[in-house]
Amino acid sequence: MKLFVPDDIEQYAHDHTTERPPLFDELRERTYADVPSPHMQVGRIEGTLLQLLCTLLGAKRVLEIGTFTGYSALCMAEALPDDGELITCDHDAEVAPIAQSFFDRSPHGSRIILRLGDALETVRSLDEQLFDLAFVDADKARYPDYYRAILPRLRTGGLLVFDNVLWSGEVLAPASDDARGIARLNDLVQSDRNVDNVMLTIRDGVLIARKR
């Protein structure tokens, strides 16, 4: 994954972002020690951004596509009220238990529901209650499909957040299925008059769309 600012500036931004509780440091260490492709885990900067977005929205119901080891879910769950709910979807039955073990140890973990299986099928099976925020960080080739499936399930004024939307710069000349999927998503959002959107060069690119 290519970062779009120099390493020393990235570190400076990290050091000037609110620290996560010690459980997050332990989760990061466990991920980098035991899980393939640990760089897929969001870090302090993006995790705190997600938490702040949930806080500013007054979010009560959140959807996540791509649990991995649970860092982002835990960040967002911190911002939810006691009766809030975060549904996080993943297909990796080997990594999911790590996430669940950290959810179980967090004071906010009871708000998180982990659903294993095909995420699109999970989304389509959900009840009609709308979400305040959705965060998507999985299966880049299907990013446009996730967008189309989730947007109708998002409340007016809600946020849809996609990670890795620059794909190390490959979106400029997409040659892989992942890069093509991301590029299609970026163009789809840009042309959709139902949302207002901004693309940020945080880590590997973050796209935020607000439903009108």
C-alpha positions in Angstrom: 0.0 0.0 0.0 1.4 3.4 -1.0 0.9 6.3 1.3 0.6 9.7 -0.4 2.5 11.8 2.1 6.2 11.3 3.2 6.7 8.9 6.1 7.9 11.6 8.5 4.7 13.6 7.8 2.6 10.5 8.2 4.2 9.9 11.6 3.7 13.5 12.6 0.0 13.3 11.8 -0.2 10.0 13.7 1.5 11.6 16.7 -0.9 14.5 16.6 -4.1 12.3 16.6 -5.8 11.3 19.7 -4.3 8.1 21.1 -6.3 4.9 21.2 -6.7 2.9 24.4 -4.1 0.2 25.1 -6.4 -2.6 23.8 -5.8 -1.1 20.3 -2.0 -1.3 20.6 -2.4 -5.0 21.6 -4.7 -5.6 18.7 -2.2 -4.0 16.3 0.6 -6.1 17.7 -1.4 -9.3 17.4 -2.4 -8.5 13.8 1.2 -7.8 12.7 2.5 -10.9 14.5 -0.1 -13.5 13.4 -2.2 -12.3 10.4 -1.3 -12.2 6.7 -1.3 -8.8 5.1 -1.5 -6.9 8.4 -1.2 -3.6 6.6 -4.9 -4.0 5.7 -5.7 -2.9 9.3 -6.6 0.8 9.6 -4.5 2.7 12.0 -4.9 5.5 14.5 -5.5 8.3 12.0 -8.2 6.6 9.9 -9.7 4.8 12.9 -10.1 8.1 14.8 -11.6 9.7 11.7 -14.2 7.0 11.6 -14.9 7.5 15.3 -15.3 11.3 14.9 -17.6 10.9 11.9 -19.9 8.6 14.0 -19.8 11.1 16.8 -20.6 14.1 14.6 -23.5 12.2 13.0 -24.8 11.1 16.4 -24.8 7.6 14.8 -26.8 4.9 16.4 -26.7 2.2 13.6 -23.5 1.5 11.6 -22.7 -1.0 8.9 -19.2 -2.2 8.1 -18.0 -4.4 5.2 -14.7 -5.9 6.0 -14.0 -6.7 9.6 -10.5 -8.0 9.3 -9.2 -8.0 13.0 -11.7 -5.5 14.2 -9.8 -2.2 14.7 -12.2 0.0 12.7 -15.2 -1.6 14.2 -14.0 -1.0 17.7 -13.2 2.7 16.9 -16.7 3.3 15.6 -18.4 1.3 18.4 -16.8 3.7 20.9 -18.9 6.5 19.4 -22.2 4.7 19.6 -24.7 5.1 22.5 -25.4 2.1 24.8 -28.3 1.0 22.6 -26.3 1.5 19.4 -25.5 -1.3 17.0 -22.7 -2.0 14.6 -23.0 -4.8 12.1 -19.7 -5.9 10.7 -19.4 -8.4 7.8 -16.5 -10.6 6.8 -16.0 -13.9 5.0 -12.7 -14.9 6.7 -13.5 -17.6 9.3 -9.8 -17.8 10.4 -9.3 -14.1 11.2 -12.8 -13.3 12.5 -12.2 -15.1 15.9 -9.3 -12.6 16.5 -11.7 -9.7 16.0 -14.4 -11.3 18.2 -11.9 -11.9 21.0 -11.1 -8.2 21.1 -14.7 -7.2 20.8 -15.4 -9.4 23.9 -12.7 -7.6 25.8 -13.8 -4.1 24.9 -16.4 -2.2 27.0 -18.0 -1.2 23.7 -17.9 -4.7 22.1 -21.4 -5.6 23.0 -22.6 -3.1 20.4 -20.9 -5.1 17.6 -22.5 -7.9 15.7 -20.1 -9.9 13.5 -21.7 -11.6 10.5 -19.7 -14.2 8.6 -20.5 -14.9 4.9 -20.9 -13.1 1.6 -21.3 -9.4 2.6 -23.7 -8.5 -0.3 -26.0 -11.3 0.7 -25.8 -10.2 4.3 -26.7 -6.6 3.4 -29.6 -7.7 1.3 -30.9 -9.8 4.2 -31.0 -7.0 6.7 -34.2 -5.4 7.9 -35.5 -2.1 6.6 -34.1 0.0 9.5 -31.7 2.5 8.0 -28.0 3.0 8.8 -26.4 6.3 9.8 -23.0 5.4 8.5 -21.4 2.6 6.4 -17.7 1.8 6.1 -16.5 -0.4 3.2 -13.1 -1.9 3.2 -13.3 -5.3 1.4 -13.4 -7.0 -2.0 -12.4 -3.9 -4.1 -13.7 -5.4 -7.3 -17.2 -5.3 -5.9 -17.1 -1.7 -4.6 -19.7 -0.5 -7.1 -22.0 -3.4 -6.0 -21.6 -2.5 -2.4 -22.4 1.2 -3.2 -25.6 0.3 -5.0 -26.7 -2.1 -2.3 -25.9 0.1 0.7 -27.0 3.6 -0.5 -30.8 2.7 -0.3 -30.2 1.4 3.3 -28.6 4.7 4.4 -30.6 7.5 6.0 -30.8 10.9 4.4 -27.7 12.8 5.7 -25.9 9.5 6.4 -22.4 8.8 5.3 -20.9 6.1 3.1 -17.1 5.7 3.5 -14.9 3.7 1.2 -11.3 2.9 2.0 -8.3 2.4 -0.5 -10.0 4.4 -3.2 -6.6 5.5 -4.7 -5.2 1.9 -4.7 -1.6 3.1 -4.6 -2.2 5.3 -7.6 -3.4 2.5 -9.8 -6.8 4.1 -10.3 -5.1 6.4 -12.8 -4.5 3.5 -15.2 -6.4 0.5 -13.7 -5.1 -2.8 -14.9 -6.4 -5.3 -12.2 -9.9 -6.3 -11.2 -9.5 -4.5 -7.9 -8.2 -1.3 -9.5 -11.0 -1.3 -12.1 -13.6 -1.9 -9.4 -12.4 1.0 -7.4 -12.2 3.3 -10.4 -15.7 2.4 -11.4 -16.9 3.2 -7.8 -15.1 6.5 -7.8 -16.7 7.5 -11.1 -20.1 6.2 -10.0 -20.1 8.4 -6.9 -18.8 11.4 -8.7 -21.7 11.2 -11.2 -24.4 10.4 -8.6 -26.6 13.5 -7.9 -27.9 11.7 -4.8 -24.8 12.4 -2.8 -22.2 15.0 -2.0 -18.7 13.5 -1.9 -15.1 14.2 -1.1 -11.9 12.1 -1.7 -9.2 12.4 0.9 -5.5 11.3 0.5 -5.5 9.7 4.0 -3.4 6.5 3.8 -4.4 4.9 0.5 -7.4 7.2 -0.1 -10.7 7.6 1.6 -13.9 8.5 -0.2 -16.8 10.0 1.9 -20.2 10.4 0.3 -23.2 12.0 2.1 -26.6 11.0 1.1 -28.8 13.9 0.1 
